[in-house]
Amino acid sequence: MGPTGYVRVSFVESEGATKKSEFKEKALVLLIDQLEEVQKSGVKPEDITILVRENSDAELIAKALWEKKKSDAKPGCTYDVITSDTLKIGQSPVVRFVVNFFKIYARKKPQLFRAEILYGYYRILVPMMDIKWRKSRC
């Protein structure tokens, strides 16, 4: 007998949601709750797959999980995701930061790359360092 699996299909009630964005927010909250629930029941994160209709839905889910991981992660739960975008090395904020740093020295539109470096540093790298710093102090 082969490995067993589990499939869960959930429908989100639209009551109280007057806009599409409000409905999607309700769905994201429900999804994250369900992910935490199945992980607490013993399902390994690498055994979880989320199917979406549109690529934009996958991006929303990935961003919501990233925010949950940064702000309110539950002990014993993993919020890391792998999407087609995360597999592209050029999508990495750290890689873009390093590439832009070297482009300044190549003098290709240095003002633009300086701005991107500053944005990447303050928007992405500083929060990442802050999380690691907070964890090391615990």
Secondary structure, 3 states (H helix, E strand, C coil): CCCCCCCCCCCCCCCCCCCHHHHHHHHHHHHHHHHHHHHHCCCCHHHCCCCCCCHHHHHHHHHHHHHHHHHCCCCCCCCCCCCCCCCCHHHCHHHHHHHHHHHHHHCCCHHHHHHHHHHHHHHHHHHHHHHHHHHHHC
